[in-house]
């Protein structure tokens, strides 16, 4: 992985608190594809850039063994704090150097992390470790929108977009590919058998304060915080207050969000 922005323990704890668990709707897309291309049994899944383990734990019911890998020791420590299924484990590691035997893995997956990978090296490793017809699934999601707030004095979604826009000057080249639904990464997948699943919408409820915490868990926010610590928190707090005023509640008012996922899917040759 090319960047190390998730090393601080406080950031890893925030990641655990505010990042979303992996969505069943995304799992359905992935496992329908895996079953169609490879078929059972599903023995081993490797979740790269696992962070604090939300995506890794979501794979447990489908596989005999799931291994979450991350470059950040702080993230791995957070993942291990959560009681989870016995068939899930975590270890330090790199997307570009997977410590698994040749042809031993059924699924290599990554949730909102592939924009940090060196794709050419990652794909060589994925091809090496995957079983014949084994699959790669790389997914991400866009900024959430709020549902059911059409008559507010100020558009809540516009306010959320402004909060997100505070991070744009600090986005890396790789991070910007999230906003193209990973088109660059799709082009870089070397397996000819590949496709994109789009417009997977998930609804969920969270307090208003969640959206600020969620955005502050981004790696690019950590760049912002390091480069401009005085303004980073203050600007996010000010915009959050505008959102609270527009909704007419408090920071703990429960609201409904919608978020759009997308997923790159590819299958190794026989």
C-alpha positions in Angstrom: 0.0 0.0 0.0 1.4 3.3 -1.0 0.2 5.5 1.9 0.2 5.2 5.7 -2.5 7.5 7.1 -4.1 5.2 9.6 -1.3 4.7 12.0 -2.5 6.7 15.0 -4.4 4.9 17.7 -7.0 7.7 18.0 -7.7 7.6 14.3 -8.0 3.8 14.4 -10.5 4.1 17.3 -12.5 6.7 15.3 -12.5 4.3 12.3 -13.9 1.5 14.4 -16.6 3.8 15.8 -17.8 5.6 12.6 -17.2 3.3 9.7 -20.1 1.3 8.4 -20.2 -2.5 8.8 -20.1 -4.4 5.5 -23.5 -4.4 3.9 -25.5 -7.6 3.2 -26.6 -6.2 -0.1 -22.9 -6.0 -1.2 -22.2 -9.4 0.2 -25.1 -10.8 -1.9 -23.6 -9.3 -5.1 -20.1 -10.7 -4.3 -21.2 -14.2 -3.4 -23.6 -14.5 -6.3 -20.6 -13.7 -8.5 -18.2 -16.0 -6.7 -20.7 -18.9 -6.8 -21.4 -18.4 -10.5 -17.7 -18.2 -11.4 -16.0 -20.6 -9.1 -18.6 -22.4 -7.0 -18.3 -24.0 -3.6 -16.6 -24.9 -1.4 -15.5 -21.5 0.0 -12.5 -22.2 2.1 -10.4 -19.0 2.5 -11.1 -15.3 2.0 -8.5 -12.5 2.4 -9.8 -9.0 3.2 -7.1 -6.5 2.3 -7.0 -3.0 3.9 -9.3 -4.5 6.6 -9.0 -1.5 8.9 -10.7 -2.2 12.2 -12.4 -5.3 10.8 -15.9 -4.3 9.9 -15.7 -5.8 6.4 -13.7 -8.8 7.5 -16.2 -10.0 10.1 -19.0 -9.7 7.6 -17.3 -12.5 5.5 -17.2 -15.0 8.4 -20.5 -16.9 7.7 -19.5 -17.7 4.1 -16.0 -19.1 4.5 -14.1 -21.7 6.6 -11.5 -19.1 7.3 -11.2 -15.3 6.8 -8.0 -13.3 7.2 -8.0 -9.5 7.5 -4.8 -7.7 6.5 -3.8 -4.1 7.1 -0.6 -2.1 7.0 -1.6 -0.3 10.2 -0.7 -1.9 13.5 -3.2 0.4 15.3 -6.0 -0.7 13.0 -5.2 -4.4 13.6 -5.2 -3.8 17.3 -8.7 -2.2 17.1 -10.0 -5.1 15.0 -8.7 -7.6 17.5 -10.6 -5.8 20.4 -14.0 -6.8 18.9 -15.4 -10.2 19.8 -15.9 -12.0 16.5 -16.3 -15.4 14.9 -13.6 -17.9 15.7 -12.8 -18.3 12.0 -11.7 -14.7 11.6 -8.1 -13.6 12.2 -6.1 -10.4 11.6 -2.5 -9.8 10.6 -0.2 -7.0 9.4 0.5 -7.1 5.7 0.6 -5.4 2.4 -1.7 -5.7 -0.6 1.4 -6.0 -2.8 3.0 -8.9 -0.8 0.4 -11.4 0.3 1.8 -14.1 2.5 -0.4 -17.0 1.3 0.5 -20.1 -0.7 0.0 -20.2 -4.4 -3.6 -21.1 -5.4 -4.9 -21.2 -1.9 -7.5 -18.4 -1.7 -11.1 -18.4 -3.0 -11.8 -14.6 -2.7 -9.6 -11.5 -2.3 -11.7 -8.6 -1.3 -11.1 -5.0 -0.2 -13.6 -2.5 1.1 -12.8 1.2 0.4 -9.1 0.6 0.4 -8.0 -0.3 -3.1 -7.3 3.4 -3.9 -4.2 3.0 -1.7 -2.9 -0.1 -3.5 -0.2 -0.3 -6.2 -2.4 -2.0 -8.6 0.1 -3.7 -10.9 1.8 -5.4 -7.9 -1.5 -6.2 -6.2 -2.9 -7.9 -9.3 0.2 -10.1 -9.6 -0.2 -11.2 -6.0 -3.9 -11.7 -6.4 -3.3 -13.9 -9.5 -0.7 -15.9 -7.6 -2.7 -16.6 -4.4 -6.1 -17.2 -6.0 -7.4 -20.6 -6.9 -8.4 -21.2 -10.5 -11.6 -19.2 -11.1 -11.1 -17.5 -7.7 -12.4 -14.0 -7.5 -11.4 -10.4 -6.7 -14.1 -8.1 -5.2 -13.2 -4.4 -4.7 -15.9 -2.2 -3.4 -16.4 1.4 -2.3 -19.1 3.9 -1.7 -20.0 7.6 -2.1 -20.9 10.3 0.4 -24.2 9.6 2.2 -27.3 11.6 1.5 -30.2 12.3 4.0 -33.7 11.0 3.3 -37.0 12.8 4.0 -35.8 16.3 4.6 -37.2 18.3 1.6 -38.7 21.2 3.5 -35.7 22.4 5.5 -34.6 26.1 5.5 -31.3 24.9 4.0 -30.7 21.8 2.0 -29.1 19.2 4.3 -27.5 17.3 1.4 -25.8 20.5 0.3 -24.5 21.0 3.8 -23.1 17.5 3.8 -21.5 18.1 0.4 -19.8 21.3 1.8 -18.5 19.3 4.8 -17.0 16.7 2.4 -15.7 19.5 0.1 -13.5 20.7 3.0 -11.4 17.6 2.4 -10.9 18.0 -1.4 -7.7 20.1 -1.3 -6.1 17.2 0.6 -7.2 14.3 -1.5 -4.4 12.2 -3.0 -4.5 11.2 -6.7 -5.5 7.7 -5.7 -8.2 8.8 -3.4 -9.8 10.9 -6.2 -10.6 7.6 -8.0 -13.3 6.9 -5.5 -15.4 9.6 -7.1 -15.2 7.8 -10.5 -16.4 4.5 -8.9 -12.8 3.1 -9.3 -12.7 3.3 -13.0 -8.9 3.5 -12.9 -8.7 0.3 -10.8 -11.2 -1.5 -13.1 -9.0 -0.7 -16.0 -5.9 -2.0 -14.1 -7.5 -5.4 -13.3 -5.6 -7.8 -15.5 -8.2 -10.6 -15.5 -10.2 -10.4 -18.8 -13.3 -11.7 -17.0 -14.3 -8.5 -15.1 -17.3 -6.3 -14.5 -18.7 -3.6 -12.3 -21.8 -3.8 -10.1 -23.3 -0.3 -9.7 -26.0 1.5 -7.8 -26.2 -0.7 -4.8 -28.2 1.6 -2.4 -28.2 1.0 1.4 -30.4 2.8 3.9 -29.5 3.2 7.6 -30.2 5.4 10.6 -27.6 7.3 12.6 -27.5 10.4 14.8 -26.7 13.7 13.0 -23.3 13.7 14.7 -22.3 10.5 12.8 -21.7 12.2 9.5 -19.0 14.5 11.0 -17.3 11.5 12.7 -17.5 9.5 9.5 -15.8 12.1 7.4 -13.2 12.7 10.1 -12.3 9.0 9.9 -11.1 9.5 6.3 -7.4 9.3 5.7 -7.6 12.6 3.8 -9.0 14.3 6.9 -5.8 13.2 8.8 -3.8 15.1 6.1 -6.0 18.2 6.6 -5.6 17.9 10.4 -1.8 17.7 10.1 -1.5 20.6 7.7 -4.1 22.9 9.2 -4.9 21.7 12.7 -6.5 25.0 13.8 -9.1 25.1 11.0 -9.7 21.4 10.5 -11.9 20.8 13.5 -13.4 24.3 13.6 -14.6 24.2 10.0 -16.2 20.7 10.4 -17.9 21.9 13.7 -19.3 25.0 12.1 -20.8 23.1 9.1 -22.2 20.4 11.5 -24.0 23.2 13.4 -25.5 24.4 10.2 -26.8 20.9 9.5 -28.3 20.7 13.0 -30.0 24.0 12.6 -31.4 23.0 9.2 -32.8 19.8 10.6 -34.2 21.5 13.7 -32.9 19.0 16.2 -29.7 18.2 18.0 -26.5 16.4 17.3 -28.1 13.2 18.6 -31.3 13.4 16.5 -31.7 10.2 14.6 -31.9 10.6 10.8 -32.1 8.3 7.9 -29.2 8.1 5.4 -28.8 6.5 2.0 -25.4 5.5 0.6 -24.5 4.2 -2.9 -22.0 1.3 -3.1 -20.2 0.0 -6.2 -18.2 -3.1 -6.6 -15.5 -4.3 -9.1 -15.7 -8.1 -9.7 -13.2 -10.2 -11.5 -12.5 -13.9 -11.9 -9.1 -15.6 -12.5 -8.8 -18.0 -15.4 -8.9 -21.7 -14.8 
